[in-house]
Amino acid sequence: ARGVLSVLAALHVLGGTEASEIAPQPAARTAGPPVARSSRWLRAPKSGIFRPLVRLGDRVARGQAVATLTDPFGEPLATVEAPGHGAVIGIRRLPLACEGDALLHLAAFDEPGSLPARLGAELDGAPADG
């Protein structure tokens, strides 16, 4: 904006205002998107039917149950917990999981308290969490 005003002043469009009289304006700081410092996939501790308990973009806390693995009759085999604070950035779309398969991708942030309750709200309505 200052550059445009300086050009207008130099062309005498601003009614006698000199370019040197235009006060510099501090640059507006905008909050950028959160940047993850690391990420990791949570893997299936046992084979079974994968049932996520969170959605893409959800914030999670250390120890929070994020998925369960059940047998074909719905009996629980294992619960998968978040190893730390972060956000869900990827979810397996296939329901059948073998031991060791990737289930959920979690991102860790330096300041998890500054994250919104759910990242990527603009993704609502998209087929993101199958």
Stockholm file with secondary structure:
# STOCKHOLM 1.0

chainA/1-130         ARGVLSVLAALHVLGGTEASEIAPQPAARTAGPPVARSSRWLRAPKSGIFRPLVRLGDRVARGQAVATLTDPFGEPLATVEAPGHGAVIGIRRLPLACEGDALLHLAAFDEPGSLPARLGAELDGAPADG
#=GR chainA/1-130 SS CHHHHHHHHHTTCSSSCCGGGSCCCCCCCCCCCCCCSEEEEEECSSCEEEEESSCTTBEECTTCEEEEEECTTSCEEEEEECSSSEEEEEECCCSEECTTCEEEEEEECSCGGGSCSBSCGGGTTSSCCC
#=GC SS_cons         CHHHHHHHHHTTCSSSCCGGGSCCCCCCCCCCCCCCSEEEEEECSSCEEEEESSCTTBEECTTCEEEEEECTTSCEEEEEECSSSEEEEEECCCSEECTTCEEEEEEECSCGGGSCSBSCGGGTTSSCCC
//
